[in-house]
Structure formats: structure tokens, C-alpha cells
Amino acid sequence: MSSRGNLETNQLRINIENQLERLMTQLNDLEEMREELDEEEYITTKQETLEQLKEFQKSLLKTMKFN
């Protein structure tokens, strides 16, 4: 693999790790703020975040198939 390919692969890995960290932090923050949110807002936000995690997983699996 060329140097450029290694750099792109490393950047992709960093982006993936950052996106996963962001989603996990979002879930953690949501749990910490649960008492401050009304129940509907909590449930909706949690469902949206979990859906984002599912989409992230699909995208990651698709990306891994290309490698």
C-alpha cells in the first residue's frame, strides 16, 4: 500500500473512532441528563441516537467489505 493509502486509511480509522466516541458520549450525556428531560424528549433522543449507531454500524460493515 502506498504512503498516501496508509495516510487515508489512518485518517478513516480516526474518523470512525471519533464518530463512535461522539455517539457513545451522546448516549452517556443523555443518561446523565435524564432527570432534566421530559420523558418524551428522553425517549425520542435516545431512539434517534440508537438509530444513528445502527446506521454507523451498517456503514462500517459496508466499508470493511471493500477492504
MARBA-3410 file (N, C-alpha, C, O; in Angstrom, 1 decimal):
67
0.9,-1.2,0.0,0.0,0.0,0.0,0.9,1.2,0.0,1.9,1.3,0.7 ~ 0.5,2.2,-0.7,1.3,3.4,-0.8,1.2,4.3,0.4,0.4,4.0,1.3 ~ 2.1,5.2,0.6,2.1,6.1,1.7,0.8,6.8,1.8,0.3,7.0,2.9 ~ 0.3,7.3,0.6,-0.9,8.0,0.6,-2.1,7.1,1.1,-3.0,7.5,1.8 ~ -2.0,5.9,0.6,-3.1,4.9,1.0,-3.1,4.7,2.5,-4.1,4.6,3.2
-1.9,4.6,3.1,-1.7,4.4,4.6,-2.3,5.7,5.3,-3.0,5.5,6.3 ~ -2.0,6.8,4.8,-2.5,8.1,5.4,-4.0,8.1,5.4,-4.6,8.5,6.3 ~ -4.6,7.8,4.2,-6.0,7.8,4.1,-6.7,6.7,5.0,-7.7,7.0,5.6 ~ -6.1,5.6,5.1,-6.6,4.5,6.0,-6.5,5.0,7.4,-7.5,4.8,8.2 ~ -5.4,5.6,7.8,-5.3,6.1,9.2,-6.3,7.2,9.5,-6.9,7.2,10.5
-6.5,8.1,8.5,-7.5,9.1,8.7,-8.9,8.6,8.8,-9.7,9.0,9.6 ~ -9.2,7.6,8.0,-10.5,6.9,8.1,-10.7,6.3,9.4,-11.8,6.4,10.0 ~ -9.7,5.6,9.9,-9.8,5.0,11.2,-10.0,6.0,12.3,-10.9,5.8,13.2 ~ -9.3,7.2,12.2,-9.5,8.2,13.2,-10.9,8.8,13.1,-11.6,9.0,14.2 ~ -11.4,9.0,11.9,-12.8,9.5,11.8,-13.8,8.5,12.3,-14.8,8.9,13.0
-13.6,7.2,12.1,-14.5,6.2,12.6,-14.5,6.2,14.2,-15.6,6.2,14.8 ~ -13.3,6.3,14.7,-13.2,6.3,16.2,-13.9,7.6,16.8,-14.5,7.5,17.8 ~ -13.7,8.7,16.1,-14.3,9.9,16.6,-15.8,9.9,16.5,-16.5,10.4,17.4 ~ -16.3,9.3,15.4,-17.8,9.3,15.3,-18.4,8.3,16.3,-19.4,8.6,16.9 ~ -17.7,7.2,16.6,-18.2,6.3,17.6,-18.1,6.9,19.0,-19.1,6.8,19.8
-17.1,7.6,19.2,-16.9,8.3,20.5,-18.0,9.3,20.7,-18.6,9.5,21.8 ~ -18.3,10.1,19.7,-19.3,11.1,19.7,-20.7,10.5,20.1,-21.4,11.0,20.9 ~ -21.0,9.4,19.4,-22.3,8.7,19.6,-22.4,8.1,21.1,-23.4,8.2,21.7 ~ -21.3,7.6,21.5,-21.3,7.0,22.9,-21.4,8.1,23.9,-22.0,7.9,24.9 ~ -20.7,9.2,23.7,-20.8,10.3,24.6,-22.2,10.9,24.6,-22.7,11.3,25.7
-22.8,10.9,23.5,-24.2,11.4,23.4,-25.1,10.6,24.2,-26.0,11.1,24.9 ~ -25.0,9.2,24.1,-25.8,8.3,24.9,-25.5,8.5,26.4,-26.4,8.6,27.2 ~ -24.3,8.7,26.8,-23.9,8.9,28.2,-24.4,10.2,28.7,-25.0,10.2,29.8 ~ -24.3,11.2,27.9,-24.8,12.5,28.3,-26.4,12.5,28.5,-26.9,13.1,29.4 ~ -27.0,11.8,27.6,-28.4,11.6,27.7,-28.9,10.9,29.0,-29.8,11.4,29.6
-28.1,9.9,29.4,-28.5,9.2,30.6,-28.2,10.1,31.8,-29.0,10.1,32.8 ~ -27.1,10.9,31.8,-26.8,11.8,32.9,-27.9,12.9,33.0,-28.1,13.4,34.1 ~ -28.5,13.3,31.9,-29.4,14.4,31.9,-30.9,13.9,31.9,-31.8,14.7,31.8 ~ -31.1,12.7,32.1,-32.4,12.1,32.1,-33.4,12.8,33.0,-34.5,13.1,32.6 ~ -33.0,13.2,34.2,-33.9,13.8,35.1,-34.3,15.2,34.7,-35.3,15.8,35.0
-33.4,15.8,33.8,-33.7,17.2,33.3,-34.6,17.2,32.1,-35.1,18.3,31.7 ~ -34.8,16.1,31.5,-35.6,16.0,30.2,-37.0,15.4,30.6,-37.1,14.6,31.5 ~ -37.9,15.8,29.8,-39.2,15.2,29.9,-39.1,13.8,29.3,-38.2,13.6,28.4 ~ -40.0,12.9,29.6,-39.9,11.5,29.2,-39.9,11.4,27.7,-39.2,10.6,27.1 ~ -40.8,12.1,27.0,-40.9,12.0,25.6,-39.6,12.5,24.9,-39.1,11.9,23.9
-39.0,13.6,25.4,-37.8,14.1,24.8,-36.6,13.1,25.0,-35.8,12.8,24.1 ~ -36.6,12.5,26.2,-35.6,11.5,26.5,-35.7,10.3,25.6,-34.7,9.8,25.0 ~ -36.9,9.7,25.4,-37.1,8.6,24.6,-36.8,8.9,23.1,-36.1,8.1,22.5 ~ -37.3,10.0,22.7,-37.0,10.4,21.3,-35.6,10.5,21.0,-35.0,10.0,20.0 ~ -34.9,11.2,21.8,-33.4,11.4,21.6,-32.7,10.1,21.7,-31.7,9.9,20.9
-33.0,9.3,22.7,-32.3,8.0,22.8,-32.6,7.1,21.5,-31.6,6.5,21.0 ~ -33.8,7.1,21.1,-34.1,6.3,19.9,-33.3,6.8,18.7,-32.8,6.1,17.9 ~ -33.2,8.2,18.5,-32.5,8.8,17.4,-31.0,8.4,17.5,-30.4,8.1,16.5 ~ -30.5,8.5,18.7,-29.1,8.1,18.9,-28.8,6.7,18.6,-27.8,6.3,17.9 ~ -29.7,5.8,19.1,-29.5,4.4,18.8,-29.6,4.1,17.3,-28.9,3.2,16.8
-30.5,4.8,16.6,-30.7,4.6,15.2,-29.4,5.1,14.5,-28.9,4.5,13.5 ~ -28.8,6.2,14.9,-27.5,6.6,14.4,-26.4,5.6,14.6,-25.6,5.4,13.7 ~ -26.4,4.9,15.7,-25.5,3.9,16.0,-25.7,2.7,15.0,-24.7,2.1,14.5 ~ -26.9,2.4,14.8,-27.2,1.3,13.8,-26.7,1.6,12.4,-26.1,0.8,11.7 ~ -27.0,2.9,12.0,-26.6,3.3,10.7,-25.0,3.3,10.6,-24.4,3.0,9.6
-24.4,3.8,11.7,-22.9,3.8,11.8,-22.4,2.4,11.6,-21.4,2.1,10.9 ~ -23.0,1.4,12.3,-22.6,0.0,12.2,-22.8,-0.5,10.7,-21.9,-1.2,10.2 ~ -23.9,-0.2,10.1,-24.1,-0.6,8.7,-23.0,-0.1,7.8,-22.5,-0.8,7.0 ~ -22.7,1.2,8.0,-21.7,1.9,7.2,-20.4,1.3,7.4,-19.6,1.1,6.5 ~ -20.0,1.0,8.6,-18.8,0.4,9.0,-18.6,-1.0,8.4,-17.6,-1.3,7.8
-19.6,-1.8,8.5,-19.6,-3.1,7.9,-19.5,-3.0,6.4,-18.7,-3.8,5.8 ~ -20.2,-2.1,5.7,-20.0,-1.9,4.3,-18.6,-1.5,3.9,-18.1,-2.0,2.9 ~ -18.1,-0.6,4.7,-16.7,-0.1,4.4,-15.7,-1.3,4.6,-14.8,-1.4,3.8 ~ -15.9,-2.1,5.6,-15.0,-3.2,5.8,-15.0,-4.3,4.7,-14.0,-4.9,4.4 ~ -16.2,-4.4,4.0,-16.3,-5.3,2.9,-15.4,-4.9,1.7,-15.0,-5.8,1.0
-15.2,-3.6,1.6,-14.4,-3.1,0.5,-12.9,-3.3,0.7,-12.1,-3.3,-0.2 ~ -12.5,-3.6,1.9,-11.1,-3.8,2.2,-10.7,-5.2,2.1,-9.6,-5.5,2.4
END
